[in-house]
Amino acid sequence: MIAVIFTAIILNFGIMEIQRPGYLLREWRATDCTSLARYANNINIWRNVRDRFPHPYTEEDGRFFIDNIVPQSPGYEFAIVIDGDLTQILRANFHLNPDPSLATSETGMRHRTAARMSVLTDAIVISVSARRAVVNVYVHGKSYEIQPVTTIMSSVNQLVATLQTTRQSLDRSLLRLTALELDDYVTLADITGIFSSFEIMQQAKTELKDCIVKLGNQGKLVQMQLEQLAGSSMDTEYDLMIRDYASDSSEANAEKIRAELARMTPKDLSDPQHVAAVLGYDDLDEDSVMTPLGLRTLSRVSVVRDGVAEKIVDEYGSLQELMDDISEDPERLGDFGVNNPAILADSLYRMKGTKQGNA
């Protein structure tokens, strides 16, 4: 059984011309008014036409008909129907007549037809307007305009520049945050600015992904740039930072918080109190001290394998409690799966800018 009859329907709306031996069938032109007047100025035509038809029929009447009546005449949508594998033409010059009661926001007749056919058939419908040099793809009634590669690349260049600038700023802010965390000097204002930078990265990343889809095979290099600037490592660091400072540090809650931050306006993202409310805190101001769990900082140390950071955090409760303990007994970290406790302790003190034993 064929589940999908039409997989791609291409509507070509250029100027129709049909050439046959002895005649040419084409659309009306402004220069046809003289010929039209010559043949239409016939009393017998006037007698047998029920609708309004002037007699004598002048060139002015012909010009009025071509300029005003012809554009109002209903057109026809002819399609090329292709199979699911894009290997065989199933129908050519195929007239489409979808259900006119199907709701659509499209205004032009040709685009309404394309939108409705995409809903009726679950097919990808490509509408090609030769006169306007516009190509639209319809999927389930929604329209996507195919832009020239030069236009898409202009957006790509702007987005990549935004990602590069924001990433450099974010990296500097995260290094500063690590030092503040190890000294227990983090305030709500410090983390608010970083959350805002993460969200700028996420928005630019989403828009760049759309551009990559539009570029097709030409988007491979852009995909590599995106992965380098805002790949999975950035997402992981964002999640860990949320868990570090949220009142509920579970992964499920971190996912909800990310969704809420993504919906916030730039103004709200820059407001410490709004960010605190999303993290689950009330009555905090920008100078309120925030104590991190330490998940993000611990993940930056190579000897801390997956799952080990959570065991350490579960035991100590905060990064500061961990720092206080390892100054006296760093070997205790081995109880939580750290193979080289001394390396972890030394790495944390290096991040802090001090030597072990001098904290």
Buried (B, 14 or more C-beta within 10 A) or exposed (E): EEEEEBBBBBBBBEEEEEEEEEEEEEEBEEEBBEEBBEEBBEEEEBEEEEEEBBBEBBBEBBBEBBEEEEEEEEEEBBBBBBBBEEEEEBBEEBEBEBEEEEEBEBEEEBBBBBBBBBBBBBBBBBBBBEEEEBBBBBBEBEBBEBBEBEEBBEBBEBBBEBBBEBBEBBEEBBEEBBBBBBBBEBBBBBBBBBBBBBBBBBBBBEBBBEBBEBBEEEBEEBEEBBEEBBEEEBBEBBBBBBBBBBEEBEEEBBEBBBEBBEEBEEEBBBBBBBBBBBBEBEEBEBEBEBBBBBBBBBBBBEBBEEEBBBBBBEBBEBBBBBBEBBBEEBEBBEEBBBEBBBBBBBBBBEBBEBEBEEB
